[in-house]
Amino acid sequence: MKHHDRGLKHFSLSVIWLWLIVFALLPFCLVTLASFASHDDTHLLKLPLTLANYWQLNNAIYVKIFKQSFYIAGTCTLICLLLGYPFAYAIARMKHRFKGLLILFIIIPFWTSSLIRTYSMITMLKPKGIISSALMWSGIISKPLPLLFTDTAVMIGLVYNLLPFMVLPLLTNIERLDNRLIDAARDLGANRITTFRKIILPLTMPGILSGCILVFLPAMTIFYIPDLLGGSKSILLGNLIQNQFLIAQNWPLGSAISVVFTLLLAILLLIYWRSTRDKENRDLL
């Protein structure tokens, strides 16, 4: 029986490693190799190998797109954190009867394609949409709001689609809090703000970091939300990569941008791993 379990374990691990090598490591190696290739109007990829694709990223247009992507993704992450943290904390402290229902409400949007949900946002944000019509009917505004095809619409769409990715890690982390530490802090005279700043916030930092990573990275690369809600006015990193591969047919430059973004992802994951490892070391001490 033990031999059977050991064989099943080795088989499962082999399948997982094979999957990662074939569908993750190999494509990344091919994209990295393509990022050093040359490009002209007749060939997608050709020799000789060059660093010109990476030097092109110093272009003012690409630098502006990178800055705009960081700004919008960072703002989206901050908004999701400010909305998601108190929401996750409230759910974690609720009775089980209501907790399951609220968690279901968080998960329900995943049952529908995010593309369909983004199209539904158009009906709400367009000049004659639900939001403008409701505000005009209530007398708050006298003319429709120009929300659609703006950075504000892109931000609303990103927060709407990515908020669950912030709430779920926070909820898991907050549920693991040791209430005895909070009670001890209050017994020692700490008020609510001090308890939150000294006890709750440091203990939930791994959930905050994981939620920020899960929101920040997709916010930079989801290309259909800026396309649908921002029109041609909002071009983020995902749109830039898509345009280089599908429109400009400049695969080397698109690959170079993808490699830079992947390195950014690796740096963020390294920061998260270091923070969780340091927390585990402090807990052992």
Secondary structure, DSSP 8 states (H G I E B T S, - for coil): -HHHHHHHHHHHHHHHHHHHIIIIIHHHHHHHHHHTSB--SS-SSBSS--SHHHHGGGSHHHHHHHHHHHHHHHHHHHHHHHHHHHHHHHHHTS-HHHHHHHHHHHHGGGGS-HHHHHHHHHHHHSTTSHHHHHHHHTTS-SS----TTSHHHHHHHHHHHHHHHHHHHHHHHHHT--HHHHHHHHHTT--HHHHIIIIIHHHTHHHHHHHHHHHHHHHHH--HHHHHHHTTS---HHHHHHIIIIIS--HHHHHHHHHHHHHHHHHHHHHHHHHHHHHHHHHH-
